[in-house]
Amino acid sequence: MGHVHLYASDPDAQKKLWVDLLGAQVTHSGTLELLKFPGILVVVAKARNPTTGGSDGSTVNHFGFLVKSYGDTKAKLSGANLTFTMDRPENKQMIAQFPDGVRVEFTEDPNLKVPIAFHHIHEYATDPESVRSWYVKTFGAKAGKRGEFAAAMVPGGEVDFRKADAAAAPTKGRSLDHIGFEVTNLEAFCKKLEAEGVTFDTTYRVVPQLDGLKIAYVLDPIGTRIELTEGFASK
């Protein structure tokens, strides 16, 4: 896994939750601030224009973490006046509504060796199996299951797919604008994807102001924007 990129109306308020409440470590890639958790980076940027909506209603409905304590995490989230779109104490699982409509799931794992760690991206698709197959073919993910959900397993996490009755909106322009994968030898990988006919939103380039970070953006079959990076792994 690589990162999730959020556009916020008030980035400082959003960052405060991730850092002060959930314990993210602040690091940088050149001028870009990164909020680091075991397994993933969270990027929070100022929205240049009003976003077209929260994560609910887009192809990426939410992303999720494992936590060592459901009770402690719920108390922190409640104390920050966050609401819950799902709360199942019997499963020790909840989805909190973060600012700008970003949904984040938390599930207790008492065997976790750290207080919090990334777990999954959750997409909604009318044909979950075909989208999973695309992730398996395109990124070499391993086909699997998480409960009732089809899943594409990658090092450090997974992308899960839920059956949707109607097509969801693409992520571009939403408060959760895109997800990201860290790739080894990105330039060669992009040439491979181009040959396979994968749709690019932004072609391969190097960004000097981000410590020479190498990036490209592709779109999955249902409109999820995915940033491919080479250089975040060292952050």
Secondary structure, 3 states (H helix, E strand, C coil): CCEEEEEECCHHHHHHHHHHHCCCEEEEECCEEEEEECCEEEEEEECCCCCCCCCCCECEEEEEEEECCHHHHHHHHHHCCCEEEEEECCCCEEEEEEHHHEEEEEEECCCCCCCEEEEEEEEEECCHHHHHHHHHHHHCCEEEEECCEEEEEECCEEEEEEECCCCCECCCCCCEEEEEEECCCHHHHHHHHHHCCCCEEEEEEEEHHHCCEEEEEEECCCCCEEEEEECHHHC
